[in-house]
Amino acid sequence: MKTKLGLALFSFVALFFLAGCGTTGSNVDYKTQRIAYADPSLQKQIKVELIDGQLKNNKVLQANITNTTDKPISISYRVEWFNLNGLLVNDPETKSLQIAPGDFGFVKAEQPDPLAVYPRIVLGR
């Protein structure tokens, strides 16, 4: 009886951990939401404007980020690119951006590969 209970418990725990495999690491829809906030409080401190573009034959997404506070703000960001199936196709590097009060900075996302069709910019601290 103990063996069956132990096996059932092990199976449940394994299923719980494996359920998260293959996800993008957040609950943002990669097709429609092109900005994700790793730190939700950041949304109250900045304003983001997205601009779509084209550079040669590659898609470009630019995010103009305005600091709406009266203090300098430091933002970390990474640019993720997904294919048609929702798989991450690049190895995003986290970078930082300093923005003075009332000023703006920008993040530019250039398509790294023809298979990369959905960009997402993840903003945090």
C-alpha positions in Angstrom: 0.0 0.0 0.0 2.8 2.4 0.9 4.5 1.7 -2.5 1.3 2.6 -4.4 0.8 5.7 -2.4 4.5 6.7 -2.9 4.3 6.1 -6.6 1.0 8.1 -6.9 2.5 11.0 -5.0 5.7 10.9 -7.1 3.6 10.8 -10.3 1.6 13.8 -9.2 4.6 15.8 -8.3 6.4 14.9 -11.6 3.2 15.9 -13.6 3.1 19.2 -11.7 6.6 20.1 -12.7 6.4 18.9 -16.2 3.2 20.9 -16.9 5.3 24.1 -17.1 7.8 22.7 -19.8 7.6 24.2 -23.2 6.1 27.5 -22.1 7.5 31.0 -22.8 8.1 31.7 -19.1 5.2 34.2 -18.7 1.5 34.5 -19.2 1.7 37.0 -22.0 0.3 36.0 -25.4 3.3 36.3 -27.7 1.1 37.0 -30.8 -0.8 40.0 -29.5 1.0 41.5 -26.5 4.3 42.9 -27.6 5.2 44.4 -24.3 5.5 42.4 -21.1 6.3 43.7 -17.7 8.5 41.6 -15.5 7.8 44.2 -12.8 4.1 45.3 -12.9 4.8 48.5 -10.8 6.9 49.7 -13.7 3.7 50.4 -15.7 2.8 53.2 -13.4 6.2 54.9 -13.9 6.6 54.8 -17.7 4.6 55.3 -20.9 5.4 53.0 -23.8 4.7 53.8 -27.5 5.3 51.1 -30.0 6.4 51.8 -33.6 6.5 49.1 -36.3 8.9 49.4 -39.1 11.0 47.7 -41.8 14.7 47.7 -42.2 15.7 46.1 -45.6 13.7 42.9 -45.5 13.5 42.6 -41.7 10.8 43.6 -39.3 11.6 46.2 -36.7 9.7 47.1 -33.5 10.7 50.2 -31.6 9.5 51.0 -28.1 9.7 54.7 -27.1 9.7 54.7 -23.3 8.9 57.9 -21.4 9.8 58.3 -17.7 6.6 59.9 -16.2 8.1 60.3 -12.7 10.2 63.1 -11.2 13.2 60.7 -10.5 15.7 59.0 -12.8 14.6 55.5 -13.6 16.6 52.4 -14.5 15.0 49.8 -16.7 16.2 46.3 -17.7 14.9 44.9 -20.9 15.2 42.0 -23.3 13.8 41.4 -26.7 12.2 38.0 -27.4 11.3 36.8 -30.9 8.9 33.9 -31.4 8.2 31.8 -34.5 4.7 30.9 -35.8 4.4 28.1 -33.3 5.2 30.3 -30.3 8.7 28.9 -29.8 11.4 31.4 -28.8 13.9 31.6 -31.7 16.6 33.9 -30.2 18.7 33.9 -27.0 17.6 37.3 -25.6 20.3 39.3 -23.8 19.1 41.5 -20.9 20.2 45.1 -21.2 19.6 48.2 -19.2 18.4 51.7 -20.0 18.6 54.8 -17.8 16.0 57.5 -18.3 16.0 61.0 -16.7 12.8 62.4 -15.3 10.4 63.5 -18.0 12.8 62.2 -20.7 12.5 59.2 -23.0 14.7 56.3 -24.2 14.1 53.7 -26.8 14.5 50.0 -27.4 14.8 48.7 -30.9 14.0 45.1 -31.8 15.3 43.9 -35.1 14.2 40.6 -36.6 17.1 38.2 -36.0 15.9 35.5 -38.3 13.2 35.1 -41.1 11.4 32.5 -38.9 11.1 35.1 -36.1 7.8 36.7 -36.7 6.5 37.8 -33.3 8.6 40.3 -31.2 8.0 40.9 -27.5 9.9 43.4 -25.3 10.1 42.4 -21.7 10.6 45.4 -19.3 11.7 45.1 -15.7 14.0 46.6 -13.1 
